[in-house]
Amino acid sequence: MEQQDKLKNAIRGLAKIQLHIDNSGGPEENGELFEEYFHIRAKVLASFGLPDSDTFGKILFVKSLPTDKEVDTIINNLKKAATEYLLSPAKTEAQILDEAIEKKLEPEQVLAEFGITAHLYTLFVYKEILLAKRDHPLAVLEALRLADDPKTLNLLGIVALTKNFGEEEKKMLEYLNAKGIKYLDHYISAFQLDGKDEEIQQSQLAEFWHDLNGGFEFKTLDDKFSALTHYLMNYLCLVVADQPYRITELEVYYHDKDNHPDPYVHCASEQLFAGNWYFNGAGLDITFGDYEKKIYGGLLIRGIMKFGENPRYISGPSNVLKEIFSNIGNILTGEGSICLRELNKEIIQTIETEPIQVVRIGLTKKKEDTENYAEKKYRYLVELNLQHKFKDKEKVVRQLLADNKISKEQAKEIMGYNINP
């Protein structure tokens, strides 16, 4: 009986806190009280064997101070929910995560299922990585569990809200990186963007990320490929340890079993996600797949140009990799990184050109290639000039001449000698 009275008092106390918060400026004005509310709520739900989630927390929500009869009704509803919850068929971790993705479940509900603390980092990873299908669900769960300890979460909270990184914050980042905390760059960048103006929020990088993840419905796949490559080659740059490079050559690989069964795609599990780096054995891809639809996508970086007073072209996937790894530092510094960044408007105005399209390199026709994907123009190039040496350059220029894309005079400027179709 004493235990029942304690439970009823806890429910009444919870209602008082909730009503006070609602009537005095909301959570923003009552931070500590808001935390106390969730602390008590978790204890009440746990006494019924229920996880602390909004699904079950709604049972405790009131519009006015509950009467004794209303408190009894709340308790009965909690008992009913607990019975249904405990008798429901056990699900595997993978099933729980797949259901969360499919139904876009609230993070608190799913995190509670795994006993993971709701925090800036865990909420970000749940929404921006798991629900956005940017990594394999079980890999996301492993990352969440790795971060779920008080010290790590405290540091993650500090680095997210810090605008100017000093020595202390750098040490925090070193600790988090050494521990193997995933998605740090995405996480920190998201909170850094929150403090910037609307122009940055609507940047080309944000738009590219949106399109890469299927946020825009293109009329055709060709439109999608053209938009992504145009962004990458004109508005964004590859940054390796603070050194920017223009992406000068890309090949598109996209496999949709029902609508675009390109047999030359590796169909590696990494290519089911969007916005990641994928090492394909000989080169580096930017992935743009769709895990739910089982679509594999990759933008192979075949060429880059080093910005500077004396621009330098690097051509070929393996040479691109060599350039990247020769500039990311040694095993001790931890300072090297590779990412995409937006070019400033002045540079964009001087370089923006529509990439030319030609057939991809080195594909041997396969028996299953009934739709002739080997001959599709999925290779994209910019910087067609005398200094830029790239694979099959003369063949490309001849093709452009034959297609009336360039004149003979332009062909001579590109090659340095006269050339015919």
C-alpha positions as CSV (number, residue, x, y, z in Angstrom):
1,M,0.0,0.0,0.0
2,E,2.9,2.3,0.8
3,Q,4.4,1.7,-2.6
4,Q,1.1,2.5,-4.3
5,D,0.9,5.8,-2.4
6,K,4.4,6.7,-3.5
7,L,3.5,6.0,-7.0
8,K,0.4,8.1,-6.9
9,N,2.3,11.0,-5.3
10,A,5.0,10.7,-8.0
11,I,2.2,11.0,-10.7
12,R,0.7,14.0,-9.0
13,G,4.2,15.6,-8.6
14,L,4.9,15.0,-12.2
15,A,1.6,16.7,-13.2
16,K,2.4,19.7,-11.0
17,I,5.9,20.1,-12.6
18,Q,4.4,19.8,-16.1
19,L,1.7,22.4,-15.5
20,H,4.2,24.8,-13.9
21,I,6.5,24.5,-16.9
22,D,3.5,25.0,-19.3
23,N,2.4,28.1,-17.5
24,S,5.7,29.8,-16.9
25,G,7.6,30.1,-20.2
26,G,8.0,26.5,-21.3
27,P,11.2,24.3,-21.1
28,E,13.4,27.2,-22.2
29,E,12.7,29.1,-19.0
30,N,12.7,26.0,-16.7
31,G,15.7,24.0,-17.7
32,E,16.4,22.3,-14.4
33,L,12.7,21.6,-13.7
34,F,12.3,20.2,-17.2
35,E,15.2,17.7,-16.5
36,E,13.6,16.8,-13.2
37,Y,10.3,16.1,-15.0
38,F,12.0,13.5,-17.3
39,H,13.9,12.0,-14.4
40,I,10.7,11.4,-12.5
41,R,8.9,10.2,-15.6
42,A,11.6,7.6,-16.3
43,K,11.2,6.3,-12.7
44,V,7.4,6.0,-13.0
45,L,7.5,4.2,-16.3
46,A,10.3,1.9,-15.1
47,S,8.2,0.8,-12.1
48,F,5.8,-0.7,-14.7
49,G,8.6,-2.2,-16.8
50,L,8.2,0.4,-19.6
51,P,11.0,2.2,-21.4
52,D,11.1,6.0,-21.1
53,S,9.7,7.1,-24.4
54,D,7.1,9.7,-25.6
55,T,4.8,6.8,-26.6
56,F,4.3,5.8,-22.9
57,G,5.1,9.3,-21.5
58,K,1.8,10.5,-23.2
59,I,-0.1,8.4,-20.7
60,L,1.2,10.7,-17.9
61,F,0.4,13.9,-19.7
62,V,-2.4,16.0,-18.1
63,K,-4.2,19.2,-18.8
64,S,-5.0,19.9,-15.2
65,L,-4.1,18.6,-11.8
66,P,-5.5,15.1,-11.7
67,T,-8.1,13.9,-9.2
68,D,-7.7,10.7,-7.2
69,K,-10.0,9.0,-9.8
70,E,-7.9,10.3,-12.7
71,V,-4.7,9.1,-11.0
72,D,-6.2,5.6,-10.8
73,T,-7.1,5.8,-14.5
74,I,-3.5,6.8,-15.3
75,I,-2.2,3.8,-13.3
76,N,-4.6,1.4,-15.0
77,N,-3.6,2.7,-18.4
78,L,0.1,2.2,-17.5
79,K,-0.6,-1.4,-16.4
80,K,-2.5,-2.1,-19.7
81,A,0.4,-0.6,-21.7
82,A,2.9,-2.6,-19.7
83,T,1.0,-5.9,-20.3
84,E,0.8,-5.2,-24.1
85,Y,4.5,-4.2,-24.2
86,L,5.7,-7.2,-22.2
87,L,3.6,-9.7,-24.1
88,S,4.5,-8.4,-27.6
89,P,6.7,-10.7,-29.6
90,A,10.4,-10.1,-29.0
91,K,12.1,-8.3,-31.9
92,T,15.7,-8.4,-33.0
93,E,17.8,-5.3,-32.8
94,A,17.8,-5.1,-36.6
95,Q,14.0,-5.4,-36.7
96,I,13.6,-2.6,-34.2
97,L,15.9,-0.3,-36.2
98,D,14.2,-1.2,-39.5
99,E,10.8,-0.4,-38.0
100,A,12.1,2.9,-36.7
101,I,13.4,3.9,-40.2
102,E,10.2,2.7,-41.9
103,K,7.8,4.5,-39.5
104,K,10.0,7.4,-38.7
105,L,9.6,6.7,-35.0
106,E,10.5,9.3,-32.4
107,P,14.1,9.0,-31.2
108,E,13.3,8.9,-27.5
109,Q,11.1,5.8,-28.0
110,V,13.8,3.9,-30.0
111,L,16.8,5.0,-27.9
112,A,15.0,3.9,-24.8
113,E,14.5,0.4,-26.3
114,F,18.3,0.1,-26.3
115,G,18.9,1.9,-23.0
116,I,20.7,4.8,-24.8
117,T,20.6,8.3,-23.3
118,A,18.8,11.0,-25.2
119,H,21.4,13.6,-25.9
120,L,22.3,16.2,-28.6
121,Y,24.7,13.6,-30.2
122,T,22.5,10.6,-29.9
123,L,19.4,12.5,-31.2
124,F,21.5,13.9,-34.1
125,V,22.8,10.4,-35.0
126,Y,19.3,8.9,-34.8
127,K,17.7,11.6,-37.1
128,E,20.5,12.5,-39.4
129,I,22.3,9.2,-39.8
130,L,19.9,6.4,-39.0
131,L,16.6,7.8,-40.4
132,A,18.4,9.4,-43.3
133,K,19.9,5.9,-44.1
134,R,23.5,7.2,-44.3
135,D,24.9,4.1,-42.7
136,H,24.0,0.6,-41.9
137,P,21.4,0.5,-39.0
138,L,23.5,-1.9,-36.9
139,A,26.6,0.2,-37.5
140,V,24.7,3.3,-36.2
141,L,23.5,1.3,-33.1
142,E,27.1,0.4,-32.4
143,A,28.2,4.0,-32.7
144,L,25.4,5.2,-30.3
145,R,26.4,2.6,-27.7
146,L,30.1,3.6,-28.0
147,A,29.2,7.2,-27.2
148,D,26.7,6.4,-24.4
149,D,28.7,7.2,-21.3
150,P,28.6,10.4,-19.2
151,K,32.1,11.7,-20.0
152,T,31.8,11.1,-23.7
153,L,28.3,12.7,-23.9
154,N,29.5,15.7,-21.9
155,L,32.4,16.3,-24.3
156,L,30.1,15.9,-27.3
157,G,27.8,18.5,-25.8
158,I,30.7,20.9,-25.3
159,V,32.2,20.6,-28.8
160,A,28.8,20.9,-30.5
161,L,28.1,24.3,-28.8
162,T,31.6,25.7,-29.1
163,K,32.0,28.3,-31.8
164,N,35.8,29.0,-31.4
165,F,38.0,26.0,-30.7
166,G,40.9,26.5,-28.3
167,E,43.4,24.1,-27.0
168,E,41.0,22.5,-24.5
169,E,38.4,21.9,-27.2
170,K,41.0,20.4,-29.5
171,K,42.0,18.0,-26.7
172,M,38.4,17.0,-26.4
173,L,38.2,16.3,-30.1
174,E,41.4,14.2,-29.9
175,Y,39.9,12.2,-27.1
176,L,36.6,11.6,-29.1
177,N,38.5,10.6,-32.2
178,A,40.8,8.3,-30.3
179,K,37.8,6.6,-28.8
180,G,36.4,6.1,-32.3
181,I,33.3,8.3,-32.0
182,K,31.7,8.2,-35.5
183,Y,30.0,11.0,-37.5
184,L,31.9,13.8,-35.6
185,D,32.4,16.0,-38.6
186,H,28.7,15.9,-39.6
187,Y,27.6,16.4,-36.0
188,I,29.8,19.4,-35.3
189,S,29.1,21.0,-38.7
190,A,25.4,20.7,-38.1
191,F,25.6,22.8,-35.0
192,Q,28.1,25.2,-36.5
193,L,25.6,25.9,-39.3
194,D,22.8,26.6,-36.8
195,G,24.5,29.9,-35.9
196,K,25.0,31.1,-39.5
197,D,22.8,33.2,-41.7
198,E,20.1,32.0,-44.0
199,E,22.4,32.3,-47.1
200,I,24.7,29.7,-45.6
201,Q,21.8,27.5,-44.6
202,Q,20.7,27.5,-48.3
203,S,24.3,26.9,-49.6
204,Q,25.2,24.8,-52.5
205,L,26.7,22.3,-50.2
206,A,23.4,21.9,-48.3
207,E,21.5,21.7,-51.6
208,F,23.9,19.1,-52.9
209,W,23.5,17.1,-49.7
210,H,19.7,17.3,-50.1
211,D,19.8,16.1,-53.7
212,L,22.3,13.4,-52.9
213,N,20.0,11.9,-50.4
214,G,17.0,11.9,-52.7
215,G,15.4,15.1,-51.3
216,F,14.5,16.4,-54.8
217,E,12.5,14.4,-57.3
218,F,14.2,14.7,-60.6
219,K,12.2,14.0,-63.8
220,T,14.8,11.6,-65.1
221,L,18.0,9.9,-63.9
222,D,20.0,11.8,-66.5
223,D,18.7,15.0,-64.9
224,K,19.8,13.7,-61.5
225,F,23.3,12.7,-62.7
226,S,23.8,16.1,-64.5
227,A,22.7,18.1,-61.4
228,L,25.0,16.2,-59.0
229,T,28.0,16.3,-61.3
230,H,27.4,20.0,-62.0
231,Y,27.3,20.8,-58.3
232,L,30.5,18.8,-57.6
233,M,32.5,20.3,-60.4
234,N,31.4,24.0,-60.2
235,Y,30.2,24.9,-56.7
236,L,32.0,22.5,-54.4
237,C,35.6,21.5,-54.0
238,L,37.4,18.5,-52.5
239,V,39.4,19.6,-49.5
240,V,42.4,17.4,-48.3
241,A,44.0,18.7,-45.1
242,D,43.0,22.3,-45.9
243,Q,44.1,22.1,-49.6
244,P,41.2,22.6,-52.0
245,Y,40.9,20.7,-55.3
246,R,38.5,21.2,-58.1
247,I,36.9,17.9,-59.2
248,T,37.5,17.7,-62.9
249,E,36.4,14.2,-63.9
250,L,33.6,12.0,-62.6
251,E,32.0,8.7,-63.6
252,V,28.5,7.8,-62.5
253,Y,27.6,4.3,-61.4
254,Y,24.0,3.6,-60.4
255,H,22.3,0.3,-60.1
256,D,18.5,0.0,-59.6
257,K,17.5,-3.6,-60.3
258,D,14.1,-2.7,-61.7
259,N,14.7,0.7,-63.4
260,H,18.4,1.0,-64.1
261,P,20.3,-2.3,-63.9
262,D,23.7,-1.1,-64.8
263,P,25.9,-4.2,-64.6
264,Y,29.1,-2.3,-64.1
265,V,28.3,-1.1,-60.6
266,H,30.1,-2.9,-57.8
267,C,26.9,-3.1,-55.7
268,A,29.0,-2.9,-52.5
269,S,27.0,-2.5,-49.3
270,E,28.6,0.9,-48.8
271,Q,27.0,2.1,-52.0
272,L,23.5,1.7,-50.5
273,F,24.0,4.9,-48.6
274,A,24.4,8.5,-49.5
275,G,27.1,11.0,-48.7
276,N,29.9,8.6,-47.7
277,W,33.3,7.9,-49.1
278,Y,33.7,4.5,-50.6
279,F,37.1,3.0,-51.6
280,N,36.3,0.7,-54.5
281,G,39.7,-1.0,-54.8
282,A,41.2,1.4,-57.3
283,G,39.6,4.7,-56.6
284,L,37.3,6.8,-54.4
285,D,33.5,7.2,-54.7
286,I,31.0,9.6,-53.3
287,T,28.1,7.4,-52.6
288,F,24.5,8.2,-53.4
289,G,22.5,5.0,-52.9
290,D,19.2,4.3,-51.2
291,Y,19.2,1.6,-48.6
292,E,15.4,1.2,-48.4
293,K,15.0,0.9,-52.2
294,K,18.2,-1.2,-52.5
295,I,19.7,1.2,-55.0
296,Y,23.5,1.3,-55.3
297,G,25.1,4.6,-56.3
298,G,28.6,6.0,-56.6
299,L,30.3,9.0,-58.2
300,L,33.9,7.9,-59.0
301,I,36.4,10.7,-58.8
302,R,38.6,10.2,-61.8
303,G,40.4,13.6,-61.8
304,I,41.1,16.7,-59.7
305,M,42.9,20.0,-60.1
306,K,44.9,21.5,-57.3
307,F,44.0,25.2,-56.8
308,G,46.8,27.7,-56.6
309,E,49.0,30.1,-58.6
310,N,50.2,27.1,-60.6
311,P,47.2,24.8,-61.0
312,R,48.1,21.1,-61.2
313,Y,46.0,18.4,-62.7
314,I,45.8,14.9,-61.3
315,S,44.2,12.3,-63.6
316,G,43.1,8.7,-63.0
317,P,41.4,7.2,-59.9
318,S,44.6,5.7,-58.5
319,N,46.5,8.9,-59.0
320,V,43.7,10.8,-57.2
321,L,44.1,8.4,-54.2
322,K,47.8,8.9,-54.2
323,E,47.4,12.6,-54.1
324,I,45.0,12.4,-51.3
325,F,47.0,10.1,-49.1
326,S,50.2,12.0,-49.7
327,N,48.6,15.1,-48.1
328,I,46.7,13.8,-45.1
329,G,49.6,13.9,-42.7
330,N,51.3,11.2,-40.7
331,I,50.0,8.7,-38.2
332,L,50.7,10.9,-35.2
333,T,49.3,14.3,-36.0
334,G,45.7,13.3,-36.8
335,E,45.3,16.6,-38.6
336,G,44.5,15.3,-42.1
337,S,41.0,15.1,-43.3
338,I,39.0,14.8,-46.5
339,C,35.7,16.5,-47.1
340,L,33.7,18.6,-49.5
341,R,33.4,22.4,-49.1
342,E,31.7,25.2,-51.0
343,L,33.7,27.4,-53.3
344,N,33.4,31.2,-52.9
345,K,31.3,33.0,-55.4
346,E,34.3,34.8,-57.1
347,I,35.9,31.4,-58.0
348,I,32.5,30.0,-59.2
349,Q,32.1,32.9,-61.6
350,T,35.5,32.2,-63.2
351,I,35.2,28.4,-63.5
352,E,31.6,27.5,-64.0
353,T,31.1,25.4,-67.1
354,E,28.7,22.7,-68.1
355,P,30.5,19.3,-67.8
356,I,30.8,17.5,-71.1
357,Q,29.5,13.9,-71.2
358,V,31.3,10.9,-72.8
359,V,31.3,7.2,-72.3
360,R,33.0,5.7,-69.3
361,I,36.5,4.3,-69.4
362,G,37.7,0.7,-69.6
363,L,34.3,-1.2,-69.5
364,T,34.3,-4.6,-71.2
365,K,30.9,-5.3,-72.6
366,K,29.1,-7.9,-70.4
367,K,26.6,-10.5,-71.6
368,E,24.0,-9.2,-69.2
369,D,24.3,-5.6,-70.5
370,T,21.2,-5.9,-72.7
371,E,20.5,-2.1,-72.5
372,N,24.1,-1.2,-73.6
373,Y,25.1,0.6,-70.4
374,A,28.7,0.4,-71.5
375,E,28.0,3.0,-74.2
376,K,26.0,5.4,-72.0
377,K,27.7,8.8,-71.5
378,Y,28.2,8.6,-67.8
379,R,31.7,10.2,-67.7
380,Y,31.7,13.9,-66.9
381,L,34.6,16.3,-67.6
382,V,35.5,19.9,-67.1
383,E,38.7,21.9,-67.7
384,L,39.2,20.9,-71.3
385,N,42.4,22.7,-72.1
386,L,45.9,22.0,-73.3
387,Q,47.4,21.5,-69.8
388,H,44.8,19.0,-68.7
389,K,45.9,15.5,-69.6
390,F,43.4,12.8,-69.1
391,K,42.6,9.2,-70.3
392,D,41.6,8.9,-73.9
393,K,41.8,12.7,-74.4
394,E,42.1,12.6,-78.2
395,K,39.2,10.1,-78.4
396,V,37.0,12.4,-76.2
397,V,37.8,15.4,-78.4
398,R,37.1,13.4,-81.6
399,Q,33.7,12.4,-80.1
400,L,32.9,16.0,-79.2
401,L,33.8,17.1,-82.8
402,A,31.6,14.3,-84.2
403,D,28.7,15.4,-82.0
404,N,29.2,19.1,-83.0
405,K,29.8,20.0,-79.3
406,I,33.1,21.9,-80.2
407,S,34.6,23.4,-83.3
408,K,37.9,22.4,-85.0
409,E,39.5,25.5,-83.6
410,Q,38.5,24.6,-80.1
411,A,39.7,21.1,-80.6
412,K,43.1,22.4,-81.7
413,E,43.3,24.6,-78.5
414,I,42.5,21.6,-76.4
415,M,44.9,19.2,-78.1
416,G,47.6,21.6,-79.3
417,Y,47.4,20.2,-82.9
418,N,44.8,19.8,-85.6
419,I,42.4,17.0,-85.2
420,N,39.5,15.6,-87.3
421,P,36.3,13.7,-86.1
